[in-house]
């Protein structure tokens, strides 16, 4: 099995990753929402658009 981050051979200590660094990179992606599954629900899309519009209206 290869590391899902860098494609190097996986290390049993960090399986499925090759190192702690790649495991940490993957964790950071999860924490930042990089693995979010997009929704096709119209209500979710409307809520997301409203949130973006409100964020753009806020003075910085």
PQR file with spaces between the fields and no chain letter, atoms N, CA, C, O and H, PARSE charges and radii, in Angstrom:
ATOM       1  N    UNK     1       0.852   -1.172    0.000 -0.4000 1.5000
ATOM       2  CA   UNK     1       0.000    0.000    0.000 -0.0000 2.0000
ATOM       3  C    UNK     1       0.900    1.237    0.000  0.5500 1.7000
ATOM       4  O    UNK     1       1.922    1.277    0.685 -0.5500 1.4000
ATOM       5  N    UNK     2       0.510    2.226   -0.765 -0.4000 1.5000
ATOM       6  CA   UNK     2       1.282    3.459   -0.799 -0.0000 2.0000
ATOM       7  C    UNK     2       0.592    4.544    0.017  0.5500 1.7000
ATOM       8  O    UNK     2      -0.618    4.505    0.238 -0.5500 1.4000
ATOM       9  H    UNK     2      -0.321    2.194   -1.321  0.4000 1.0000
ATOM      10  N    UNK     3       1.384    5.505    0.457 -0.4000 1.5000
ATOM      11  CA   UNK     3       0.894    6.626    1.262 -0.0000 2.0000
ATOM      12  C    UNK     3      -0.098    7.447    0.436  0.5500 1.7000
ATOM      13  O    UNK     3       0.208    7.802   -0.702 -0.5500 1.4000
ATOM      14  H    UNK     3       2.368    5.536    0.277  0.4000 1.0000
ATOM      15  N    UNK     4      -1.277    7.756    0.980 -0.4000 1.5000
ATOM      16  CA   UNK     4      -2.264    8.538    0.222 -0.0000 2.0000
ATOM      17  C    UNK     4      -1.853   10.003    0.038  0.5500 1.7000
ATOM      18  O    UNK     4      -2.450   10.711   -0.774 -0.5500 1.4000
ATOM      19  H    UNK     4      -1.526    7.468    1.904  0.4000 1.0000
ATOM      20  N    UNK     5      -0.848   10.463    0.776 -0.4000 1.5000
ATOM      21  CA   UNK     5      -0.407   11.852    0.663 -0.0000 2.0000
ATOM      22  C    UNK     5       0.706   12.003   -0.366  0.5500 1.7000
ATOM      23  O    UNK     5       0.626   12.862   -1.245 -0.5500 1.4000
ATOM      24  H    UNK     5      -0.363    9.889    1.435  0.4000 1.0000
ATOM      25  N    UNK     6       1.755   11.166   -0.264 -0.4000 1.5000
ATOM      26  CA   UNK     6       2.917   11.341   -1.141 -0.0000 2.0000
ATOM      27  C    UNK     6       3.228   10.141   -2.028  0.5500 1.7000
ATOM      28  O    UNK     6       4.153   10.206   -2.838 -0.5500 1.4000
ATOM      29  H    UNK     6       1.820   10.468    0.449  0.4000 1.0000
ATOM      30  N    UNK     7       2.493    9.068   -1.898 -0.4000 1.5000
ATOM      31  CA   UNK     7       2.632    7.848   -2.706 -0.0000 2.0000
ATOM      32  C    UNK     7       3.870    7.024   -2.388  0.5500 1.7000
ATOM      33  O    UNK     7       4.178    6.089   -3.126 -0.5500 1.4000
ATOM      34  H    UNK     7       1.742    9.015   -1.240  0.4000 1.0000
ATOM      35  N    UNK     8       4.591    7.340   -1.313 -0.4000 1.5000
ATOM      36  CA   UNK     8       5.723    6.515   -0.877 -0.0000 2.0000
ATOM      37  C    UNK     8       5.172    5.243   -0.226  0.5500 1.7000
ATOM      38  O    UNK     8       4.005    5.209    0.166 -0.5500 1.4000
ATOM      39  H    UNK     8       4.340    8.100   -0.714  0.4000 1.0000
ATOM      40  N    UNK     9       5.991    4.205   -0.109 -0.4000 1.5000
ATOM      41  CA   UNK     9       5.519    2.986    0.572 -0.0000 2.0000
ATOM      42  C    UNK     9       5.119    3.297    2.019  0.5500 1.7000
ATOM      43  O    UNK     9       5.808    4.053    2.705 -0.5500 1.4000
ATOM      44  H    UNK     9       6.939    4.232   -0.428  0.4000 1.0000
ATOM      45  N    UNK    10       4.032    2.727    2.470 -0.4000 1.5000
ATOM      46  CA   UNK    10       3.563    3.013    3.832 -0.0000 2.0000
ATOM      47  C    UNK    10       4.442    2.330    4.866  0.5500 1.7000
ATOM      48  O    UNK    10       5.059    1.297    4.604 -0.5500 1.4000
ATOM      49  H    UNK    10       3.473    2.113    1.913  0.4000 1.0000
ATOM      50  N    UNK    11       4.482    2.931    6.043 -0.4000 1.5000
ATOM      51  CA   UNK    11       5.243    2.410    7.174 -0.0000 2.0000
ATOM      52  C    UNK    11       4.226    1.827    8.153  0.5500 1.7000
ATOM      53  O    UNK    11       3.238    2.490    8.470 -0.5500 1.4000
ATOM      54  H    UNK    11       3.981    3.769    6.256  0.4000 1.0000
ATOM      55  N    UNK    12       4.441    0.606    8.638 -0.4000 1.5000
ATOM      56  CA   UNK    12       3.469   -0.001    9.562 -0.0000 2.0000
ATOM      57  C    UNK    12       3.180    0.850   10.803  0.5500 1.7000
ATOM      58  O    UNK    12       2.086    0.775   11.361 -0.5500 1.4000
ATOM      59  H    UNK    12       5.243    0.067    8.380  0.4000 1.0000
ATOM      60  N    UNK    13       4.153    1.657   11.236 -0.4000 1.5000
ATOM      61  CA   UNK    13       3.944    2.505   12.421 -0.0000 2.0000
ATOM      62  C    UNK    13       2.932    3.616   12.149  0.5500 1.7000
ATOM      63  O    UNK    13       2.254    4.073   13.070 -0.5500 1.4000
ATOM      64  H    UNK    13       5.042    1.717   10.782  0.4000 1.0000
ATOM      65  N    UNK    14       2.825    4.053   10.896 -0.4000 1.5000
ATOM      66  CA   UNK    14       1.951    5.172   10.554 -0.0000 2.0000
ATOM      67  C    UNK    14       0.886    4.790    9.533  0.5500 1.7000
ATOM      68  O    UNK    14       0.277    5.661    8.911 -0.5500 1.4000
ATOM      69  H    UNK    14       3.376    3.682   10.149  0.4000 1.0000
ATOM      70  N    UNK    15       0.666    3.515    9.364 -0.4000 1.5000
ATOM      71  CA   UNK    15      -0.249    3.020    8.341 -0.0000 2.0000
ATOM      72  C    UNK    15      -1.552    3.783    8.302  0.5500 1.7000
ATOM      73  O    UNK    15      -2.139    3.977    9.367 -0.5500 1.4000
ATOM      74  H    UNK    15       1.160    2.808    9.869  0.4000 1.0000
ATOM      75  N    UNK    16      -2.041    4.221    7.200 -0.4000 1.5000
ATOM      76  CA   UNK    16      -1.618    3.950    5.823 -0.0000 2.0000
ATOM      77  C    UNK    16      -0.577    4.946    5.301  0.5500 1.7000
ATOM      78  O    UNK    16      -0.275    4.960    4.107 -0.5500 1.4000
ATOM      79  H    UNK    16      -1.564    4.063    6.335  0.4000 1.0000
ATOM      80  N    UNK    17      -0.030    5.776    6.191 -0.4000 1.5000
ATOM      81  CA   UNK    17       0.925    6.792    5.764 -0.0000 2.0000
ATOM      82  C    UNK    17       2.357    6.277    5.841  0.5500 1.7000
ATOM      83  O    UNK    17       2.625    5.217    6.406 -0.5500 1.4000
ATOM      84  H    UNK    17      -0.274    5.765    7.160  0.4000 1.0000
ATOM      85  N    UNK    18       3.275    7.054    5.257 -0.4000 1.5000
ATOM      86  CA   UNK    18       4.678    6.657    5.262 -0.0000 2.0000
ATOM      87  C    UNK    18       5.433    7.265    6.429  0.5500 1.7000
ATOM      88  O    UNK    18       6.507    6.784    6.793 -0.5500 1.4000
ATOM      89  H    UNK    18       3.057    7.916    4.798  0.4000 1.0000
ATOM      90  N    UNK    19       4.881    8.322    7.023 -0.4000 1.5000
ATOM      91  CA   UNK    19       5.578    9.022    8.103 -0.0000 2.0000
ATOM      92  C    UNK    19       4.578    9.808    8.943  0.5500 1.7000
ATOM      93  O    UNK    19       3.409    9.959    8.586 -0.5500 1.4000
ATOM      94  H    UNK    19       4.010    8.713    6.727  0.4000 1.0000
ATOM      95  N    UNK    20       5.082   10.305   10.074 -0.4000 1.5000
ATOM      96  CA   UNK    20       4.248   11.151   10.931 -0.0000 2.0000
ATOM      97  C    UNK    20       3.901   12.438   10.196  0.5500 1.7000
ATOM      98  O    UNK    20       2.801   12.967   10.361 -0.5500 1.4000
ATOM      99  H    UNK    20       6.031   10.183   10.364  0.4000 1.0000
ATOM     100  N    UNK    21       4.817   12.943    9.391 -0.4000 1.5000
ATOM     101  CA   UNK    21       4.565   14.172    8.647 -0.0000 2.0000
ATOM     102  C    UNK    21       3.347   14.013    7.746  0.5500 1.7000
ATOM     103  O    UNK    21       2.466   14.873    7.753 -0.5500 1.4000
ATOM     104  H    UNK    21       5.710   12.514    9.257  0.4000 1.0000
ATOM     105  N    UNK    22       3.277   12.934    6.971 -0.4000 1.5000
ATOM     106  CA   UNK    22       2.137   12.721    6.081 -0.0000 2.0000
ATOM     107  C    UNK    22       0.853   12.498    6.873  0.5500 1.7000
ATOM     108  O    UNK    22      -0.220   12.926    6.446 -0.5500 1.4000
ATOM     109  H    UNK    22       3.992   12.235    6.965  0.4000 1.0000
ATOM     110  N    UNK    23       0.951   11.833    8.019 -0.4000 1.5000
ATOM     111  CA   UNK    23      -0.231   11.654    8.871 -0.0000 2.0000
ATOM     112  C    UNK    23      -0.720   13.015    9.367  0.5500 1.7000
ATOM     113  O    UNK    23      -1.925   13.262    9.423 -0.5500 1.4000
ATOM     114  H    UNK    23       1.823   11.486    8.365  0.4000 1.0000
ATOM     115  N    UNK    24       0.216   13.896    9.726 -0.4000 1.5000
ATOM     116  CA   UNK    24      -0.162   15.233   10.183 -0.0000 2.0000
ATOM     117  C    UNK    24      -0.752   16.073    9.053  0.5500 1.7000
ATOM     118  O    UNK    24      -1.682   16.846    9.279 -0.5500 1.4000
ATOM     119  H    UNK    24       1.195   13.695    9.680  0.4000 1.0000
ATOM     120  N    UNK    25      -0.223   15.928    7.845 -0.4000 1.5000
ATOM     121  CA   UNK    25      -0.770   16.646    6.689 -0.0000 2.0000
ATOM     122  C    UNK    25      -2.221   16.213    6.470  0.5500 1.7000
ATOM     123  O    UNK    25      -3.087   17.049    6.212 -0.5500 1.4000
ATOM     124  H    UNK    25       0.533   15.299    7.661  0.4000 1.0000
ATOM     125  N    UNK    26      -2.480   14.925    6.573 -0.4000 1.5000
ATOM     126  CA   UNK    26      -3.841   14.409    6.407 -0.0000 2.0000
ATOM     127  C    UNK    26      -4.758   14.939    7.505  0.5500 1.7000
ATOM     128  O    UNK    26      -5.888   15.340    7.226 -0.5500 1.4000
ATOM     129  H    UNK    26      -1.776   14.247    6.783  0.4000 1.0000
ATOM     130  N    UNK    27      -4.286   14.944    8.743 -0.4000 1.5000
ATOM     131  CA   UNK    27      -5.092   15.465    9.853 -0.0000 2.0000
ATOM     132  C    UNK    27      -5.429   16.931    9.624  0.5500 1.7000
ATOM     133  O    UNK    27      -6.559   17.352    9.870 -0.5500 1.4000
ATOM     134  H    UNK    27      -3.368   14.618    8.969  0.4000 1.0000
ATOM     135  N    UNK    28      -4.466   17.708    9.157 -0.4000 1.5000
ATOM     136  CA   UNK    28      -4.713   19.126    8.883 -0.0000 2.0000
ATOM     137  C    UNK    28      -5.786   19.297    7.808  0.5500 1.7000
ATOM     138  O    UNK    28      -6.615   20.203    7.897 -0.5500 1.4000
ATOM     139  H    UNK    28      -3.548   17.366    8.957  0.4000 1.0000
ATOM     140  N    UNK    29      -5.772   18.438    6.802 -0.4000 1.5000
ATOM     141  CA   UNK    29      -6.813   18.518    5.764 -0.0000 2.0000
ATOM     142  C    UNK    29      -8.188   18.260    6.364  0.5500 1.7000
ATOM     143  O    UNK    29      -9.152   18.944    6.019 -0.5500 1.4000
ATOM     144  H    UNK    29      -5.098   17.703    6.730  0.4000 1.0000
ATOM     145  N    UNK    30      -8.289   17.283    7.258 -0.4000 1.5000
ATOM     146  CA   UNK    30      -9.561   17.002    7.916 -0.0000 2.0000
ATOM     147  C    UNK    30     -10.014   18.191    8.751  0.5500 1.7000
ATOM     148  O    UNK    30     -11.176   18.592    8.691 -0.5500 1.4000
ATOM     149  H    UNK    30      -7.507   16.727    7.539  0.4000 1.0000
ATOM     150  N    UNK    31      -9.090   18.756    9.534 -0.4000 1.5000
ATOM     151  CA   UNK    31      -9.450   19.849   10.433 -0.0000 2.0000
ATOM     152  C    UNK    31      -9.834   21.117    9.689  0.5500 1.7000
ATOM     153  O    UNK    31     -10.647   21.898   10.183 -0.5500 1.4000
ATOM     154  H    UNK    31      -8.146   18.431    9.583  0.4000 1.0000
ATOM     155  N    UNK    32      -9.267   21.333    8.519 -0.4000 1.5000
ATOM     156  CA   UNK    32      -9.581   22.529    7.727 -0.0000 2.0000
ATOM     157  C    UNK    32     -10.775   22.314    6.806  0.5500 1.7000
ATOM     158  O    UNK    32     -11.180   23.237    6.100 -0.5500 1.4000
ATOM     159  H    UNK    32      -8.606   20.698    8.118  0.4000 1.0000
ATOM     160  N    UNK    33     -11.345   21.115    6.803 -0.4000 1.5000
ATOM     161  CA   UNK    33     -12.512   20.841    5.962 -0.0000 2.0000
ATOM     162  C    UNK    33     -12.151   20.472    4.536  0.5500 1.7000
ATOM     163  O    UNK    33     -13.004   20.529    3.650 -0.5500 1.4000
ATOM     164  H    UNK    33     -11.016   20.365    7.377  0.4000 1.0000
ATOM     165  N    UNK    34     -10.925   20.100    4.301 -0.4000 1.5000
ATOM     166  CA   UNK    34     -10.485   19.751    2.955 -0.0000 2.0000
ATOM     167  C    UNK    34     -11.122   18.482    2.406  0.5500 1.7000
ATOM     168  O    UNK    34     -11.127   18.262    1.195 -0.5500 1.4000
ATOM     169  H    UNK    34     -10.232   20.053    5.020  0.4000 1.0000
ATOM     170  N    UNK    35     -11.652   17.660    3.277 -0.4000 1.5000
ATOM     171  CA   UNK    35     -12.276   16.421    2.838 -0.0000 2.0000
ATOM     172  C    UNK    35     -13.799   16.502    2.897  0.5500 1.7000
ATOM     173  O    UNK    35     -14.468   15.469    2.893 -0.5500 1.4000
ATOM     174  H    UNK    35     -11.648   17.839    4.261  0.4000 1.0000
ATOM     175  N    UNK    36     -14.343   17.681    2.951 -0.4000 1.5000
ATOM     176  CA   UNK    36     -15.796   17.838    3.029 -0.0000 2.0000
ATOM     177  C    UNK    36     -16.450   17.321    1.755  0.5500 1.7000
ATOM     178  O    UNK    36     -15.933   17.514    0.655 -0.5500 1.4000
ATOM     179  H    UNK    36     -13.799   18.521    2.955  0.4000 1.0000
ATOM     180  N    UNK    37     -17.574   16.673    1.915 -0.4000 1.5000
ATOM     181  CA   UNK    37     -18.334   16.159    0.785 -0.0000 2.0000
ATOM     182  C    UNK    37     -19.345   17.225    0.373  0.5500 1.7000
ATOM     183  O    UNK    37     -20.173   17.632    1.188 -0.5500 1.4000
ATOM     184  H    UNK    37     -17.994   16.515    2.809  0.4000 1.0000
ATOM     185  N    UNK    38     -19.292   17.682   -0.870 -0.4000 1.5000
ATOM     186  CA   UNK    38     -20.243   18.707   -1.296 -0.0000 2.0000
ATOM     187  C    UNK    38     -21.677   18.177   -1.288  0.5500 1.7000
ATOM     188  O    UNK    38     -21.931   17.014   -1.602 -0.5500 1.4000
ATOM     189  H    UNK    38     -18.620   17.351   -1.533  0.4000 1.0000
ATOM     190  N    UNK    39     -22.586   19.042   -0.930 -0.4000 1.5000
ATOM     191  CA   UNK    39     -23.984   18.660   -0.865 -0.0000 2.0000
ATOM     192  C    UNK    39     -24.712   19.127   -2.117  0.5500 1.7000
ATOM     193  O    UNK    39     -24.391   20.169   -2.688 -0.5500 1.4000
ATOM     194  H    UNK    39     -22.381   19.986   -0.675  0.4000 1.0000
ATOM     195  N    UNK    40     -25.675   18.355   -2.525 -0.4000 1.5000
ATOM     196  CA   UNK    40     -26.513   18.705   -3.672 -0.0000 2.0000
ATOM     197  C    UNK    40     -27.886   19.192   -3.223  0.5500 1.7000
ATOM     198  O    UNK    40     -28.735   19.514   -4.055 -0.5500 1.4000
ATOM     199  H    UNK    40     -25.935   17.508   -2.061  0.4000 1.0000
ATOM     200  N    UNK    41     -28.107   19.246   -1.908 -0.4000 1.5000
ATOM     201  CA   UNK    41     -29.399   19.674   -1.373 -0.0000 2.0000
ATOM     202  C    UNK    41     -29.587   21.172   -1.607  0.5500 1.7000
ATOM     203  O    UNK    41     -28.705   21.957   -1.256 -0.5500 1.4000
ATOM     204  H    UNK    41     -27.418   18.985   -1.232  0.4000 1.0000
ATOM     205  N    UNK    42     -30.692   21.582   -2.181 -0.4000 1.5000
ATOM     206  CA   UNK    42     -30.936   23.008   -2.432 -0.0000 2.0000
ATOM     207  C    UNK    42     -30.889   23.854   -1.159  0.5500 1.7000
ATOM     208  O    UNK    42     -30.402   24.984   -1.194 -0.5500 1.4000
ATOM     209  H    UNK    42     -31.408   20.944   -2.466  0.4000 1.0000
ATOM     210  N    UNK    43     -31.384   23.331   -0.043 -0.4000 1.5000
ATOM     211  CA   UNK    43     -31.367   24.085    1.208 -0.0000 2.0000
ATOM     212  C    UNK    43     -29.941   24.363    1.650  0.5500 1.7000
ATOM     213  O    UNK    43     -29.645   25.464    2.112 -0.5500 1.4000
ATOM     214  H    UNK    43     -31.780   22.413   -0.015  0.4000 1.0000
ATOM     215  N    UNK    44     -29.050   23.382    1.515 -0.4000 1.5000
ATOM     216  CA   UNK    44     -27.661   23.569    1.902 -0.0000 2.0000
ATOM     217  C    UNK    44     -26.985   24.616    1.031  0.5500 1.7000
ATOM     218  O    UNK    44     -26.197   25.421    1.527 -0.5500 1.4000
ATOM     219  H    UNK    44     -29.291   22.487    1.139  0.4000 1.0000
ATOM     220  N    UNK    45     -27.283   24.612   -0.246 -0.4000 1.5000
ATOM     221  CA   UNK    45     -26.699   25.581   -1.163 -0.0000 2.0000
ATOM     222  C    UNK    45     -27.161   26.986   -0.803  0.5500 1.7000
ATOM     223  O    UNK    45     -26.360   27.920   -0.794 -0.5500 1.4000
ATOM     224  H    UNK    45     -27.923   23.957   -0.648  0.4000 1.0000
ATOM     225  N    UNK    46     -28.438   27.139   -0.508 -0.4000 1.5000
ATOM     226  CA   UNK    46     -28.971   28.445   -0.130 -0.0000 2.0000
ATOM     227  C    UNK    46     -28.328   28.949    1.155  0.5500 1.7000
ATOM     228  O    UNK    46     -27.974   30.123    1.251 -0.5500 1.4000
ATOM     229  H    UNK    46     -29.089   26.380   -0.516  0.4000 1.0000
ATOM     230  N    UNK    47     -28.175   28.069    2.146 -0.4000 1.5000
ATOM     231  CA   UNK    47     -27.545   28.459    3.405 -0.0000 2.0000
ATOM     232  C    UNK    47     -26.095   28.876    3.171  0.5500 1.7000
ATOM     233  O    UNK    47     -25.632   29.852    3.762 -0.5500 1.4000
ATOM     234  H    UNK    47     -28.463   27.115    2.068  0.4000 1.0000
ATOM     235  N    UNK    48     -25.388   28.163    2.334 -0.4000 1.5000
ATOM     236  CA   UNK    48     -23.992   28.494    2.043 -0.0000 2.0000
ATOM     237  C    UNK    48     -23.895   29.849    1.347  0.5500 1.7000
ATOM     238  O    UNK    48     -23.018   30.651    1.669 -0.5500 1.4000
ATOM     239  H    UNK    48     -25.764   27.371    1.854  0.4000 1.0000
ATOM     240  N    UNK    49     -24.782   30.107    0.403 -0.4000 1.5000
ATOM     241  CA   UNK    49     -24.778   31.398   -0.292 -0.0000 2.0000
ATOM     242  C    UNK    49     -25.071   32.543    0.672  0.5500 1.7000
ATOM     243  O    UNK    49     -24.438   33.596    0.599 -0.5500 1.4000
ATOM     244  H    UNK    49     -25.495   29.456    0.142  0.4000 1.0000
ATOM     245  N    UNK    50     -26.029   32.340    1.573 -0.4000 1.5000
ATOM     246  CA   UNK    50     -26.338   33.367    2.563 -0.0000 2.0000
ATOM     247  C    UNK    50     -25.142   33.630    3.477  0.5500 1.7000
ATOM     248  O    UNK    50     -24.855   34.782    3.802 -0.5500 1.4000
ATOM     249  H    UNK    50     -26.543   31.485    1.633  0.4000 1.0000
ATOM     250  N    UNK    51     -24.452   32.588    3.888 -0.4000 1.5000
ATOM     251  CA   UNK    51     -23.290   32.749    4.761 -0.0000 2.0000
ATOM     252  C    UNK    51     -22.182   33.529    4.052  0.5500 1.7000
ATOM     253  O    UNK    51     -21.531   34.374    4.666 -0.5500 1.4000
ATOM     254  H    UNK    51     -24.685   31.652    3.624  0.4000 1.0000
ATOM     255  N    UNK    52     -21.966   33.253    2.773 -0.4000 1.5000
ATOM     256  CA   UNK    52     -20.951   33.975    2.006 -0.0000 2.0000
ATOM     257  C    UNK    52     -21.344   35.434    1.853  0.5500 1.7000
ATOM     258  O    UNK    52     -20.507   36.322    2.016 -0.5500 1.4000
ATOM     259  H    UNK    52     -22.495   32.567    2.274  0.4000 1.0000
ATOM     260  N    UNK    53     -22.601   35.690    1.542 -0.4000 1.5000
ATOM     261  CA   UNK    53     -23.068   37.061    1.386 -0.0000 2.0000
ATOM     262  C    UNK    53     -22.917   37.842    2.691  0.5500 1.7000
ATOM     263  O    UNK    53     -22.507   39.003    2.666 -0.5500 1.4000
ATOM     264  H    UNK    53     -23.281   34.969    1.409  0.4000 1.0000
ATOM     265  N    UNK    54     -23.236   37.235    3.818 -0.4000 1.5000
ATOM     266  CA   UNK    54     -23.085   37.905    5.108 -0.0000 2.0000
ATOM     267  C    UNK    54     -21.616   38.185    5.404  0.5500 1.7000
ATOM     268  O    UNK    54     -21.278   39.254    5.911 -0.5500 1.4000
ATOM     269  H    UNK    54     -23.569   36.292    3.838  0.4000 1.0000
ATOM     270  N    UNK    55     -20.753   37.242    5.095 -0.4000 1.5000
ATOM     271  CA   UNK    55     -19.323   37.431    5.335 -0.0000 2.0000
ATOM     272  C    UNK    55     -18.772   38.567    4.486  0.5500 1.7000
ATOM     273  O    UNK    55     -17.897   39.310    4.932 -0.5500 1.4000
ATOM     274  H    UNK    55     -21.028   36.373    4.683  0.4000 1.0000
ATOM     275  N    UNK    56     -19.279   38.705    3.268 -0.4000 1.5000
ATOM     276  CA   UNK    56     -18.806   39.769    2.384 -0.0000 2.0000
ATOM     277  C    UNK    56     -19.309   41.144    2.830  0.5500 1.7000
ATOM     278  O    UNK    56     -18.665   42.157    2.554 -0.5500 1.4000
ATOM     279  H    UNK    56     -19.990   38.102    2.906  0.4000 1.0000
ATOM     280  N    UNK    57     -20.437   41.187    3.507 -0.4000 1.5000
ATOM     281  CA   UNK    57     -21.014   42.448    3.976 -0.0000 2.0000
ATOM     282  C    UNK    57     -20.316   42.986    5.219  0.5500 1.7000
ATOM     283  O    UNK    57     -20.362   44.188    5.482 -0.5500 1.4000
ATOM     284  H    UNK    57     -20.960   40.365    3.731  0.4000 1.0000
ATOM     285  N    UNK    58     -19.672   42.110    5.988 -0.4000 1.5000
ATOM     286  CA   UNK    58     -19.036   42.530    7.240 -0.0000 2.0000
ATOM     287  C    UNK    58     -17.838   43.427    6.937  0.5500 1.7000
ATOM     288  O    UNK    58     -17.019   43.106    6.076 -0.5500 1.4000
ATOM     289  H    UNK    58     -19.636   41.134    5.775  0.4000 1.0000
ATOM     290  N    UNK    59     -17.737   44.555    7.648 -0.4000 1.5000
ATOM     291  CA   UNK    59     -16.553   45.410    7.448 -0.0000 2.0000
ATOM     292  C    UNK    59     -15.313   44.738    8.029  0.5500 1.7000
ATOM     293  O    UNK    59     -15.370   44.081    9.068 -0.5500 1.4000
ATOM     294  H    UNK    59     -18.402   44.816    8.348  0.4000 1.0000
ATOM     295  N    UNK    60     -14.201   44.917    7.338 -0.4000 1.5000
ATOM     296  CA   UNK    60     -12.958   44.267    7.802 -0.0000 2.0000
ATOM     297  C    UNK    60     -12.005   45.226    8.391  0.5500 1.7000
ATOM     298  O    UNK    60     -10.921   44.833    8.823 -0.5500 1.4000
ATOM     299  H    UNK    60     -14.154   45.450    6.494  0.4000 1.0000
